[in-house]
Amino acid sequence: MKKITVIAAFLIVVASATLVMAGPRGKGNRGGEGRCEAPAALASLNLTVEQSEKIRALRESLLKDVTPIRAQLLSKRAELRLLWIQTKLDPDKIRAIQREALDLKGQMQEKRTDFRLAFRNILTPEQTSKLLAQGIGSRMGHRWGDRGKDRGFGGGPGSRWQN
């Protein structure tokens, strides 16, 4: 039984890593069309070369900081899946792993908040106004292509709860 559990854990980790490397919705990393960067929106801000370099460095720093946390989070999710498929559940262990996963999500959110604050500090007041007028400033932690989609519990287009 222990061998089967170890093999199942390994397969889940490998499958999760494969999905992560594929990128959002299996489209892969399309060079700038993922998180925290919207080429069309940034182009409309008429950034200086210095601002562009600062934003690029800031984004690289965010990715460097978030990548190990994301890997730990994937590992915790795999552990949770394994715990939930056991015939005899260990509620204390499940709750402990869930708390660890939530802590990791919180760390990622803090990193993204720091990124957003630093990003906004790079922009001039005019650029910030233009960015906010485009409706982007409040959604920087999300994939930029999802603006306007229903993400609630209603089961509408784009909803997670849709069958």
C-alpha positions, -999 to +999 in steps of 0.1 A: +000+000+000+029+024+008+044+018-026+012+026-043+008+059-023+044+069-032+038+061-069+005+080-069+021+110-052+049+110-078+024+108-107+003+137-093+034+159-089+046+151-124+011+158-138+008+190-119+042+202-131+033+194-166+001+215-164+020+244-148+046+244-175+018+244-201+006+278-188-029+292-184-055+270-201-027+250-218-016+279-240+019+280-227+038+312-218+032+334-248+058+360-239+042+388-221+005+378-225+004+362-191+003+377-156+013+411-146+020+425-181-003+437-208+018+448-238-010+468-255-019+486-222+017+493-214+024+505-250-005+530-247+012+545-216+042+557-236+067+544-211+103+557-212+131+532-217+140+536-181+104+528-169+103+498-192+135+484-178+123+490-142+090+472-150+108+443-167+132+440-137+103+442-113+084+415-131+114+392-132+119+398-095+082+389-089+086+357-109+118+348-091+101+353-057+068+335-066+081+305-085+094+286-054+062+294-035+041+282-064+061+249-065+055+244-027+018+252-033+016+226-060+032+201-037+007+208-009-022+204-034-008+170-045-005+160-008-041+170-002-053+150-031-035+120-018-049+125+017-084+128+003-082+096-017-072+075+013-098+050+026-091+062+061-090+100+063-068+119+087-087+151+094-059+167+114-034+162+087-058+174+060-064+206+080-027+211+086-019+208+049-048+231+040-035+258+065+000+255+049-015+259+014-035+289+025-003+304+040+015+299+007-014+316-012-011+345+012+026+348+006+020+349-031-007+375-027+017+397-006+043+394-034+018+404-060+007+434-039+043+445-035+046+442-072+015+463-079+026+490-055+061+492-070+047+492-105+024+521-097+053+540-082+072+538-115+044+555-134+038+592-137+004+605-125-007+609-162+003+573-169-015+561-138-047+580-149-045+565-183-040+530-169-070+534-145-091+548-174-084+515-193-098+496-163-066+477-157-053+490-124-076+470-102-069+437-120-031+436-123-028+403-104-051+385-128-046+375-164-054+406-184-075+388-210-101+379-184-114+414-180-152+415-181-159+378-176-182+366-149-162+349-123-189+345-096-210+316-085-237+322-110-225+297-136-223+323-163-197+325-191-162+319-177-175+307-143-157+280-124-190+265-114-202+259-149-210+223-157 
